[in-house]
Amino acid sequence: MKTILIVLCSLLSVSCTTKSNYETDKKEILNILDQQQIDWNNNDLEGFMQGYWKSDSLHFYSGAQLKSGWQTTLDSYRKGYPDKSYSGKLKFKIAKISAINNDAYYVMGEYHLTRKVGDANGTFMIVFKRIDGEWKIITDSSC
């Protein structure tokens, strides 16, 4: 009987820890996305890019093109959104955040840009990975 209680307590402990970790991870990821909205809305593309992994192994897929690298992604954003009339005001709508494993999550959602040159809307799926204790976007597919 004592063994059964120990096993049950252990299972409950793991279950609670996992849920607690999920809630903490989700909050940290949402904070990054909130900061990205703020940076984008201030036309601070470099600030926006702080949510991304600063690596040549970062992958960004949009407009039927796969691009690799943090700098390449930033340069692409600069070209596509040269000033505030193009970047406008960004609003994310998050549909789902799911764990892949303890150190990775995928996030699915929508983006809405209100801009002088015409509004733009689309969907995205991004992958966050914990790297050196920080959550970073390692893959972004937006359309």
Helices and strands as residue ranges (DSSP letters): H 2-41, H 45-48, G 49-51, E 59-62, E 65-68, H 70-80, H 84-87, E 89-101, E 104-114, E 120-131, E 134-142
